Amino acid sequence: MKSKNNLDLTTGSIFRKLIAFAIPILLTNFLQQLYHSADMMVVGNFARDPEHALASVGATTQVTGLLLNFFVSISIGANVVVAQARGAGDKKRQRRAITTSICFSSIVGTVLAVAGWILTPALLRIVNTPEEIMEQASLYMRIIFLGQPAIKLYNFCSAIFRAMGNAKFSMRILGVTGVANVVLNLFFVLVLHWDVAGVAIATVIAGYLSATAALVVLFHPEGDYRLNVKELRWYKREFVDMIRIGIPAALNTVLFSVSNVILSAAANALGKAVVASVAAVNNLSNLVHTVGTALVSALSSFSGQNYGAGKLRRTEESFWKAILLAECFLLAANLVITAFPGFFIGFFTKEAQVIRIGTPKLLLTCWGYMIYLFAEFSNSIKRGYGKTVTPTILNIACVCGVRVIWVWAVYPFLPQTVFWLYIALPISWLFSSTAQMIDFHYVRKRNWKKAYEEGRLHPDDAAYYEAKQKRKTA
């Protein structure tokens, strides 16, 4: 719990620190994804009716994912505010942002648990959940909602740790609670035969264990944070800054998820086997994409700390090096997956029909994500700068808009198959990456000029900017 765990991301080798910081985030994201994937794997292989149970759990994925990702995106605001304060050496603002985050996440998690329990049937009907799995899907989703207070609190605590340059706490916490989740899953399904309810209860228990462990780290009297219960307050300035950054990011995530819900609704109309295959492929592709999402999270903290320290060159170098790392990994992973798609989908289900239906979506998602990395990484840098409005507008148009148009105006005239439905993914990602990179070019130019005029640039960066301007005018 000592300060040696908190990396200073404003100095040293970018490659070394990027990898050192991203690896714990990668393992954390992988473990977090395994929370839901473990549910899918266990019921898909060991439930009394595997296909029915897998479809029941899978039908809730987009709805629960939408709500989870909304508040995870709001926590980006906390990450950026804490990271900028750390980079600027403002410890007072740093502590205020941390306590405000704890208060906010606790309140919204409780509200979401109550609202989710009440609205579950309506939410499942919105995504065309087949009536034959409605009862089990509702049971799973309602139990999951009971864990939202803990899940929201843990996500905000994790954002705080990353902002401080420490990604190891979250990894260690999820390492322990992830094992507990898998063990409880197997016990509840194999021994007690609770099936769908059992894996949901296991996930909730693991979530509360994670939140408790995170609070212990923050409030430990001999740790680096050493918070006191008496310090827990809601600070208006820090809250407004977090919401200013977090809400556009959350809106982007929600609309992104809404477009996925529209795709899922179209897929659900194709039958239970398609629901099961899409659910299995979504979990598998999310596991593969954890490398990209880990580097995206790392870049937000990297960008926030260096922006606070006035080191803009360092943020831009980290962008290109992160792109190189992620693309190399995904190329290798995609080649293996393309060679053996059935083997990997087989971790979630042994049903031959489900594997056959899911293969086209798996390949479209995995290869298409390599295009979308440019949008994800440029957005991560812009979030570290505190810029989230324009990226949100571009994603609404390029991702959400393209997918909605495809499902409602193009897909009805094509063969009603998984391939022709989900080819909308790489098409929308291509539009988004092109637009986001153009915006990134103009954002960086404005940031350099503004930071220089306000005297916030590090001396080395200020000299670099002056020399560059002289060359332009020469």
N, C-alpha and C positions, 0 to 999 in steps of 0.2 A: 504493500500500500504506500510505499515511500515515493518521493518525487522522482527517483531515478527511472521509474516506469513511464514518466511523462516526457515524451520526446519533444525537443525543440526543433520544429520543422523548418525554421528559418535559416539554419546553417548546415554545413556538411554536404556530403554527396547526395544528390537528388535520387539517383538510382537506388543507392543503398538504403536511404531513409524511406523512400517510397515503398520498396519491397518489405523492409522491416515493419513499416506501419500497416501496409496492406495485408500482409499474411495473417495477422491476428483477426483483422476485419473479415478476410476471406473465410477463415475457419468459423468465425462467429456467424456470418451469413449462411454458411453451409449448415451449421448446426441448427440455426433458426429455421431454415428451409426444411430440415429434417424433422422438425416438430410436426409439420403437417404431412410431409412425405412418409413419416413413420406410421401415421394413422392410415394412410393409403396402402402402404405395403402390408401392414398387419391384417387389415380387413380384406384386402385384395387376395391374400394368400391363406388366411386362417379362419375367416368368418364362416359361419354355417352356410351362407349363400354369398360367396365372394363377389359375383358380378353385381348383385343387388346392393350389397354393402358399399362396394367401391363407387357405384353410381350415386348412392345416397350422400356419401362424404364429398364426392367430386362435384355434385350439384351446388354445393355451398361455397365452392372455392372463390368464384368471382365476386360474390357478394361480401363475404367476410374479408377477402383480400382488398376490396375497395375501401372498406372502413379502416382496416389496419393500415393500409398505405397512406390514407388521408392524414392520419395522425402521425405516422412516421415522417411524412413530408413536412408537417408543421414542426416537428422536432428538428428539422434542418435549420429553422430559424434560431433555435436554441444553440445548435452547433456553431452556426456562423457568429452569433453575438459573443459566445464564450471564446471562440477561437480568435476573433478580432481583438477582444479585450486582452487575451493572453499575449498575442503578438505585440500589442502596444504597451504591455506591462501594467495594465490598469486592473489591479487585484480587487479593488472595491466593486467595480462594475462586473467583474468576473463572478464574484460570490453572489451578487444580487441576481444575476442572470440564472445561476444555478438554483437558488431557492425559489425563484419565480417559476422555473420549469417544473420543479417538484410539485408545487401547489397546483399549477395548471393541469398537469397530466393526471393527478389524482382525482380532480373534479370531473374532467371530461370522461375519464374511464368509467366512473360510477354512473354518470348520465347515460353513457353508451350502453352499459350493461342492462339498465332498466328499459331503455328504448328498444334495444335489440330483442329482448325477450318478448316484448309486446308485438313488434313488427315482423318477426320472423316469417310467419305464413305469407304475409303480403309480399315480402321481399323475394321469397322463393317463387311465388306465382309470377312476378314481374319477369323472371328469367326463364319462364316456360318449363319449370321443373315437372317432369312426368308425374302424374297422379299416383302411379304405383310405387314411387319412392318418396312421396311427399312426407309421410309420417316419420320415417327414419331420418330424412334430411332435416326436418324441423327439430327433431330431438337433438341431433348432433349440433345444429347451429345454435340452439338456445343454451345448451351447456357451454359451448365455446364463448358465448356472450358473457357468461358469468365470470369468465376469466379476464375480461377487458380492463378492469381497474389495474390489475397487476401487469398486464401486457403493456398498457400505455405508460405506466410508471417506469417499467424497465426500459422501454424504447427511449424515453427522454433521458434517463440516466446513462444509457449507452451513448447517446449523442453528446452528452457532457464529457464523458471519458474520452471520446475521439477528439473533441475540440481541444482538450488539454494535451493531446498527443499521446494518449494512452488507449490502445485498442486491446490490451491484454486482459483487462479486468472482465470485459464482456465475453471474451473467448473462454476464460476460465469458468465463469459462471455458467454459460451455456454448455460447456463441456460436461459439467457435473449434472445439471438439470436435464440435459439432453439424454444422458444415459438413464436417468430416472424415468424420463418419459417413455423410452423404449421398453424398459423393464416393466413399467406399469401397464403399458399397452398389451404386452404379451400376457401378463398376469390376468388382466381383466377380460381378454378375449379367449385365451386358451384354457384358463382355469375356471373363471366365473361365467364365461360365454355371454358377456354383455355386448359384444360386437361393437356397433356404432356408438352406443352410449359409453362403452368402456374406453375407447380411444379418445373420446372427447373429454371424459373426466381426467384421464391421464395427462392430457395437454394442459388442462386448467391447473391441476396440481403443480405441474412443472413450471407453469407461468408464475404462480405465487412464490415458488421457491426462488425463481430468478429475481423477482422484484425485491424479495427480502434480502438476498445476498447483495444486490446493488446498493440498497440503503445502508447495509452494514459497512460497505466500503466508504460511502460518502460521510457517514457519521462516526466512523471509528476514531477515537480520540488520539491515536498515534499515527493515523494515516496522513496522506498529503492534503486531503480536503478538510477534515476536522470540522464538519458542520455541527451546529448545535440546534436542537429542536426550537429553541427560543429565537433562532435566526429566521425561521421559516416565515417569509412575508411575500406579499405580492407587490412588486415594484413596477410602477406604471411605465416608466421610460423603457426599461428592459423588456417588459411585456409587449409594448407597442412595437419595439424594434423586431422582436421575435415574430410577432404576427405579421408585420409588414413584409418580412422575408418569407415566413412560413406559409402564409395563406395563399399567395400566388403559386408556390410550389405544390401545396396541397390541392389547390384547384386543378392544377395541371395533372396531378395524379388521379384525382377523382374522375375528370373527364376522360383521361386515358383508360381508367378502369371501366367507365361507362361504355366506352367503345368496345372494350373486351366483353362486357356483359351483353351488348347487342350481338356480338359474334357468338357468344355462348348460347344466347337465346335461339339463334338460328341453328346452331349445332344441336341443341337439346331437342329441337323439333324433328331431328333425323332419327331419334330413337335412343333407347337405353344403352345399346352397345357403343354408339358414338359418344354419349355422355361419359361413359367409362373410359374410352380411349383418349378423349380430349383431356380428362382429368389426369390420367397417367402421364401423358406427354407433357402437360403443363408443369407437373412436378419435376419430371426429368429435365426438361429444358431449363427450368429455374435453377436446378442444381448446377448445370453446366455454366449458366450465366453468373454464378456467384463470383467468379473471378472479375468479370466486368463491373459488377455492382460494388465489389470490395474496393476496386481502384477508384470508382466514382465517389464513394464515401471518403476515401483517403484524400482525394483531390479537393473536396470541400474543406476539409480541415487544413490541408496544405495551403490552399488558396486563402482561407480566412486568416491564418497566422501570418503569412507573408504579406498579405494586403495590409494588415494592421501594422506590420513592421516596415512598410514602404518598399518591399522587394518584389516589384512586378515582373522583372525578368525571370526570377526564380519560379513564379507561378506559371509563366508561359513555357519554360523549359520542362516543368513537371507534366504539363499537358501532353506534349509530344512523346515524352518518354513513357508515360502511362499508356498512351495509345499503342505504342510499339509492343509493350509487354502484353497487353490484353489481346491484341490481334494475333500475335505469335501463338499464344496459348489456345485461343479459340480455333485457329486453323488446324492445329494438331488434334484437338478434341473433336472437331467436326469431321475430320477425315476418318477417325476411328468409329464415330457414331454412324457415319454414312455406310461404312463397311459392315457394321453389325447392329442395325437398328432394332431388330427383334430381340436380340440379347439384352439390350438395355431397357426396353419397354417391359421385358419379361420380369424385371425386378418388381414391378407393380402388379402384374397380372399374368396368368398363364393361358388366358383365353385367346385362342388363335385368331378369332374374328376381331377382337379388340386390338390386338397387335397389328393386324393387317390394316385396319381402318386408321390407326394412329400414326403409322409410319410417314405418310406424306406431310402431316402437320409437323412432326418432329424435324424433318429435314428443312422445311420452309422456315421454321422458327430458329433453328441453330445457325444456318447459313445467313439468314436475313439479319440476325442480331449483329453480325460483324459490320454491317452497314450502319446500324443504329448507334454503334459505339461513339461515332463522331458527334452525334447529337448529345448523347449522355455525358460525354467528357467535357464538351464545351459548356454545357449547362452547369456542370459541377463547378467549373472555374468561375462562371458568372455568379453562381450562388455564393461562393466565397467572397466575391466582391459586393454582395448584397443586392445583385441585380436578378430579379425573378419575374418581373411583369412581362417584358417582351418575350422571353423564352416560353412563358405560359401561353401567350397569344399565338405564337408560332406553332406550338404543339397542338393547340386546339384546332387550328386550321389544317395542319399537315398530317397529324396522326388521327385525331378524333374525326375530323371532317372527312378525310379520305375513306376511313373505315365505314362510317355511317353511310356515305354515298355508295360505297361498294355493296354493302349489305342490302340497302333499300332500293338502289337504282340499277345495279349491274348484276349482282348474283342471281336475282330471280330469273334472268334470261340465260343462265349458264347451267350445266349439269349440276344437280343438287348433291355434291360430294364434298368431303372434307377438304380436298385439295383446292377446289375452286372457291370455297369459302375463305380459307385461311391464306390464300395467296395475297389477300389484302394486307397481311402483316409486312412482308418485305417492301411492298409498294409504298405503304405509308411511311415506313422507316427511311426510305430513300428520299422522299419529299422532305421529311423532318431534318435529316442530317444536312442536306443542302442548305436549307433555310437557316438552321442554327449556326452553321459555320460562317455564313455570310454575316449574321448578326454578331458573332464573336469577333470578327475582324473589326467591326466598327466600335464595339464595346471597348476593346483593348486600346484603340486609338484615343477614345474619349477619356479613358481612365488615366492613361499616361499624362495627357495634357492637364487634367484636373488635379491629379496628385502633385504634379510639378508646380503648378500655380499656387497650390495651397501649402507648399513646403512640406509635404508628407513623404516624399520619396527618400529612400535611403541614400546617403551621399554618393555611393557607387552608381546607383541607378540614376540619380540626378545628373551626374557627369556623363553617363551614357546617353541620356535623353538630350542633353545640351549638345553633345558631339553629333548626334543624329540630326538634330535640327539645323546645325551649322552646315552639314553636308547637303541638306536639302536646299538651303538658300545660296550655297556656293555656286 
